[in-house]
């Protein structure tokens, strides 16, 4: 994660002033991600904190951060990458762990299909 964040800082330095840069990799930091993001924005490493898979696991991420509240550990992304597997297989990504009723069947459908195609 440190390399991702410092890499984004290098990108920020390389682009002309006024071009916004969005971070990545914050989901890997769990509950401390908002604090790290704030510190990096303050240090000028990037303009915006990008939350991708975290928002799939906990859609209220931005609202919680903006309210100054701590992110709930039991709702956060565990970085299992199942959402990414669904997306790469052609399905609509979502959190298989936190919203399994909806996304576990999709995961089974898309990922099983893709794995079968790869082995054929």
Secondary structure, DSSP 8 states (H G I E B T S, - for coil): -HHHHHHHHHHHHHS-TT---B---GGGGGGGHHHHHHHHHHTTS-SB---SHHHHH-TTHHHHHHTT----GGGS-----HHHHHHHTTS----TTTTHHHHHHHHHHHHHHHHHHHH-
